[in-house]
Amino acid sequence: MAIPNGLHVAPPVEGERHALADIRTVAKAECQAVEPHVCHERALEVLAGDAGAPEIARAEALMAEACDRGFSTSCVPRFTRPTAIVPARPQYTADARQHGVEGYVLVKCTITVEGLPTNCRILRSLPYLDQVVLEAVAASRYTPVTFLGRPVEIEYVFDFHFKLR
């Protein structure tokens, strides 16, 4: 899912993708056995604890099912997107310019509930630019991602395009 300012939700790895799909299927079946307002309440209970990817997937499936079954309170936007408060703006290094380096640097980070990028690692490297990109991302700040009004930690991939003029 694309996020403004070149920010993207990192796709789950293959094993996680199957596990999350199973969680959604089970949550949908669970919701069909009860009234829609109960699905909504269960989603809120799930988010009352520490919510990681599996819990968020379950809560989102419960909310979607409650919405589909007519419980309108569940139909409000579930996620809010982060917005840059202090955007990452890495600059070309002299070595990168001298060597004519162009292309993309991809960095995967965890955006904390405080909006701080942490645990950043380079996914796609460019010579002479990786360190300035990591430093720029470390200095950036975002509004946190929220799910049902609650800040959540989530992984994102930042992409930085470098082109000489």
N, C-alpha and C positions, 0 to 999 in steps of 0.2 A: 504494500500500500504506500503510495507516494505521500510525502509530507512536504509542505512548502519549504523553501530555502535550501533545496538540494538534500533534504533529510529523508531517509527511507526506513521503514520498519524492516529490520533484518529478517529474512525468511528463516523459518525453522529448518533445522537439519532434517534429513529424511526420516529418521526414527521418531523425532519429535512431531513431525507432520502427521504421521499415522496415529500417534498417541493422542494428539489434540483432536483429530477427527473422531476417534473413538469416544473421547470425553464429550464432544458435542452430540454425538448420536445417543449416548446414554442419557445425557441431560435432557434432550428433546423427548425421549421416551418417558423419562421420569416426570416431566412436566405434563405430558398428555394424560397421566393418570390422576391429576389433581386439578383444582380450579386455577385459572390464570393468576389470580392474586397470590396464590400460594407459591407459584413459580417465581413471581417477583420477590416475595419475601425470602425464598431460599437463595436467590441470587444475592440479595443484600447480606444474608448470613454468611455466604461464602466469602464475600469481600470484607467481612468484619475482622477476619484473621489476616495473616500474612498472605498476600495474594501474589503468586508467581504465575507463569504462563498457563499451567493447567487449571488453576483456580479461576483465572480471568476468562479462559475459554469456556469453562463450565458456566460461570455467571453470565457471560454474554449469550450463550445458548439458551439459558433459562429465561433471560430477559427477552430475547428475540421470540421465543415461543409464547411467552406471556403477551407480547405485543401482537403477534399473529392471531392470537385467540381473543383479542379485543380488550386487553387490559391496557388502556391508553397511557397510564403512567410509565409503562415500560418502553414506550415508543419515543421517548426523548433521546437525543443523541447520546450514545453511550461513551464515546471517547472524545476528548478534546485534544487537539493537536498542540504540540509545543510551538512556541514562537520564540524567535531569537531575541533575547534581551541584550546580550553582547554577542554579536555574530562572530563566527570564526572567519578570519580573513588572512589566510596565509599568503605571504609574498614570495615572489621568485627570489631564489638565492643567486648570487653572482655566478657561482659555478654552474647552476642550471641554465642560466642565460648564455654563458660562455659556451656550453656544450649543446645548446639548441634543444634542450629537453622540453617536450610537449606531451600532453596526455592527461590521464586521470589518476588521482590517488584516491583509493577507497580506504576508509577507516571505520572500523566497527567499535562502538562504545556502548556502555550502559548509561542511560540517562536516569539519574536518581530522582527520587521524589522531591528533591530540592532543585531539580533542573540542572544538575552538574553532570557533565560527561566524565565518566570514570572507566577504568579498565579498557582503555583504548588500545587497539592493535591495528596495524596496517594489513589490509587484505590485498591491495594492489599497490605496488610500489613504483616510484619514479626516482631515478638517481638524483641525488642532491636536494630532494624536496621532502622526504619523509619526516625528518626532524622538525622542520618549520611547520608542517601540517599538524603534527602531534602537539606542538607547542601552541598553535593557534586554537586547536580544539580544546586543549586544556584550559585556555583562558576564556573560552566562550561560556555563556550562560543562557538557559532557556526557561520558559515557563514549563512546569512539569506536565507530563501527560497525565490526564485524569480519566478514570473510568467510573461512571456513575457518580461524578463529583468527588471521587477519592483519588489523590495522587498515587500513581503506580510507577514502579521501576520497569523500564523496558529497554531492549537493545535496538539500536539504530545503526544504519550505515550512512556515513557522510561521504559525499563524493565531491571532489575538488578538481575542476578542470583548469589545466594550465595551457595557455597558448601564447606564444610570443607574438608581439605586434610589430 
